[in-house]
Structure formats: structure tokens, C-alpha cells
């Protein structure tokens, strides 16, 4: 392990040297790439420093045991056992640090929530999930912007797309992709019968043009008159935009803004991110043929989580995680759950290093 860490230190020193060169600021993409790499390597370097010091301490104690001072040997033996246990713990920690980072983890993210089976109750649950992610973003001091929305009466959501901007937003939220199921008694249920409804969540890394290449000839852009709330302007102008990516068949529509230009900008932002996620899903599918990940962000057809109101229970089925803090979780306290998912994912990745 020490040899591996020394190789990484050589790379880290090279990154620092390049970042100290004023010429690097002329290449913004290169600067951002090196900065991300430095951020990833810094905790490894801190662990390397502590690990190297620990190994030197162990070597000093072992040299004492090879000497002739019996009294000093007795003092060192107990300490050496403790240091070796500490070395095992540190090596386990370093293994996790050495897992290659997902290059998309530091990106902003677009979260799409859609009501599934369950009618109006599913739409109300979709709103609950929407609010949960907004509250989590607030706790992380991230910024949120609504990109598109289709609402129903009574506070429900048919579908909504929000952009979340913040350090590591995609890396934190990518495990939320999938089918979320709720079990509760709807407000309209007079007999007290528990209903089961569902909503789907798609978490996309926000794509830049350098991430996805789209030719203008691959796009068909249609304008049409928006419908729904918004006053006379919405109903009388062709401000709504529908963008179709012809090769993939992906369609994105946006009508929330009064400006046709702004609607087009938002629709393209969602389209770029969906195409990037499509590329990631294809890579995930290829990897899944070689290994089955316990935590899969690519397969959205699987039920990933159940929110059971009568038992105030949340269960994530991918990692057999259960919490009875349902209301806290729906209020955005996702920290423990997300850490459990990240840990399970990293343990699975360690098996394949």
C-alpha cells in the first residue's frame, strides 16, 4: 500500500506544480480538471502522511524488540500491538479513499419527479418527494431552480424537474434514482384503508456541451401555445417549446417561462442532462454484465424504497436499511440514509479493485 501511496504523491506533486503555473488559467477546462483532481487527492495525501508516520513508529518499536534492553522491550510490546491495530484500521480507511471517483459526482444535478401508479395520491406523494429534496438542498446550502412542472389540483405534482446547484450535488443524490413507494391512508379515504402509491425519481448529472455532442440537425424544435395557469400572455403567445432529439427519440417540453428563449434554454438543459445520463446508463449496463452492484443508479425500473406511514418507517430495499424517522426524512434529513448508500456502494466497488 505504501508504494501505491507514493505513486499517488508523485501525481499529486505534479498536479500542484501545474496549478501553480500562471499559464493554466488560460485553459479553463484544464484548470477545472486539475482542481477536481487535487480535491480528490488531498485527503489521500493527508492519510499518506499519517500512515507513513505510523509505519515509522512501528519500525522504531520493532527495532527496540531486536535490541537487548529487556525493560524497554516490555514497555514497547503493548504499544506495538496497539499500533498494529491502528495500522489495520488506517489501511482499511485508505482503501476507501483509493476508490476512483465518479467524474460526474461534483456536477450540479437535475432531479425529475413523476407521479406513478395511485392517481391523485401518487401526485401528492410526488409533491412530498419534491419537498424532501428541497429541504435536503436547504440543509446543504444548495440552490434550487424549477425547470418545468405539471401540477394537479389539491397540491399534487404530475411531474416536475428541478435543477440543484451545489458542491457534489449529483454525487449525493444519484442514489435516489428509482421507484419510491408510499403506504398510507389517503385524506380522502373514509374507511381508513391503507393505499399503496408510487412515484419515480430520475437524478441526472447536469451536462455541459463538452459532455454531450449534439448536432443542430439532430434537433427538432417546435413552438406551441402554452396551457394552464399564467394569465393572458401564456394563453395568447406561442412561448412553449418542445425539443425532440431525433436520434434517441428523447422529447423535452417546457412552458413555464413567458419567454420562448428561456423555455428553449431550460428544455435544452434537461435534454443535455438526459443524454448524458443515457450514456452513463449504457456504461452501467455493460459493467453490470461483469458485476452486479448492490446499489445501482442505472436501473430505474426497480422499487428502491418504501415509505410506510402507519409504521413511520422508511426502508431502502437495496441495502436493507430501515429507519423509523419517516417524518424527519421527508423533512429533508437524508444524511444518514445517503451515507449508508454511499458506504454500500463503496464496499461493492472495493470487491472489484
RADAPE-V596109 format. One record per pair of residues at least 12 apart in sequence whose ideal C-beta (glycine too) atoms are under 8 Angstrom apart, sorted by the first residue. I is the first residue (numbers start at 1). J is the second residue. Records with the same first field share a line. If there is no record, write none. Layout:
I=J + J
This chain:
1=51 + 91 + 94
2=51 + 52 + 55
4=98
5=44 + 47 + 48 + 51 + 52 + 94
6=48
8=41 + 44 + 45 + 48 + 98
9=45 + 48
11=41
12=38 + 41 + 42 + 44 + 45
15=34 + 37 + 38 + 41
16=38
18=34
19=31 + 34 + 35 + 38
29=210
36=103 + 106
39=106
40=101
43=97
44=94 + 97 + 98
47=90 + 93 + 94 + 97
48=94
50=90
51=87 + 90 + 91 + 94
54=83 + 86 + 87 + 90
55=87
57=83
58=80 + 83 + 84 + 87
61=76 + 79 + 80 + 83
62=80
64=76
65=77 + 80
95=350 + 353
96=346 + 350
98=353
99=346 + 349 + 350 + 353
102=171 + 174
104=170 + 171 + 174 + 205 + 276 + 280
105=168 + 170 + 171 + 174
106=167 + 168 + 170 + 171
107=169 + 170 + 205 + 206
108=163 + 164 + 165 + 166 + 169 + 170 + 205 + 206
109=163 + 164 + 169 + 170 + 173 + 174 + 203 + 204 + 205 + 206
110=147 + 161 + 162 + 163 + 164 + 203 + 204 + 206 + 269 + 270 + 273
111=133 + 161 + 162 + 164 + 173 + 176 + 201 + 202 + 203 + 204
112=159 + 160 + 161 + 201 + 202 + 203 + 204 + 270
113=126 + 129 + 130 + 133 + 157 + 159 + 160 + 161 + 199 + 200 + 201
114=126 + 158 + 159 + 199 + 200 + 202
115=156 + 157 + 158 + 159 + 199
116=179 + 197 + 198 + 199 + 200
117=197 + 198
118=182 + 195 + 196 + 197 + 198
119=197
120=152 + 154 + 156 + 186 + 188
121=182 + 186 + 195 + 197
122=156 + 197 + 198 + 199
123=152 + 154 + 156 + 157 + 158
124=154 + 155 + 156 + 186
125=180 + 182 + 197 + 198 + 199 + 307
126=156 + 157 + 158 + 159 + 160 + 199
127=155 + 156 + 157
128=182 + 307 + 330
129=180 + 199 + 201
130=157 + 160 + 162
131=330 + 332
132=329 + 330 + 331 + 332 + 334
133=162 + 164 + 173 + 176 + 332
134=162 + 332
135=331 + 332
136=173 + 332 + 333 + 334
137=164 + 166 + 169 + 332
138=332
139=332 + 333 + 335
140=166 + 169 + 172
141=166
142=164 + 165 + 166 + 169
143=164 + 165 + 166
144=162 + 163 + 164 + 165
145=162 + 163 + 165
146=160 + 161 + 162 + 163 + 256
147=161 + 162 + 163 + 254 + 256 + 266 + 269 + 270
148=160 + 161 + 252 + 253 + 254 + 255 + 256 + 266 + 267 + 270
149=161 + 256
151=228
161=270
163=206 + 269
170=203 + 204 + 205 + 206
172=338
173=203 + 338
174=203 + 205 + 297
175=203 + 295 + 297 + 338 + 341 + 342 + 345
176=201 + 203
177=201 + 202 + 203 + 297 + 298 + 300 + 304
178=200 + 201 + 299 + 300 + 302 + 303 + 304 + 305
179=198 + 199 + 200 + 300 + 301 + 302 + 303 + 304
180=198 + 199 + 200 + 201 + 303 + 304 + 305 + 306 + 307
181=196 + 197 + 198 + 303 + 305 + 306 + 307
182=196 + 197 + 198 + 199 + 306 + 307 + 308 + 309
183=195 + 196 + 306 + 307 + 308 + 309 + 310
184=307 + 308 + 309 + 310
185=309 + 310
194=310
198=303
200=300
202=277 + 300
203=297
204=270 + 273 + 274 + 276 + 277
205=273 + 276 + 277 + 280
206=269 + 272 + 273
207=272 + 273 + 275 + 276
208=272
209=272
211=272 + 276
212=272 + 275 + 276 + 279
214=245 + 271 + 272 + 275
218=245 + 246 + 247
219=243 + 244 + 245 + 246
220=243 + 244 + 246
221=241 + 242 + 243 + 244 + 264
222=241 + 242 + 244
223=238 + 239 + 240 + 241 + 242 + 260
224=238 + 240 + 242
225=237 + 238 + 239 + 240
226=239 + 240 + 255
227=240 + 255
228=255
230=258
233=258
234=255 + 258
237=258 + 260
238=260
239=255 + 257 + 258 + 259 + 260 + 263
240=253 + 254 + 255 + 260 + 263
241=253 + 254 + 255 + 260 + 263 + 264 + 267
242=267
243=264 + 267 + 268 + 271
245=271 + 275
248=275 + 278
250=271 + 274 + 275 + 278
252=267 + 268 + 270 + 271 + 274
253=267
254=266 + 267 + 270
280=297 + 298
281=298
284=296 + 297 + 298 + 299
285=298
291=348 + 351 + 352
293=345 + 348
294=318 + 319 + 344 + 345 + 347 + 348
295=318 + 319 + 341 + 344 + 345 + 348
296=318
303=317
304=316 + 317 + 318
305=317
307=326 + 329 + 330
308=326
309=326
311=324
312=324 + 325 + 326 + 327
313=326
314=326 + 329 + 337
316=337 + 340 + 341
318=341 + 344
319=340 + 341 + 344
321=337 + 340 + 341
323=336 + 337
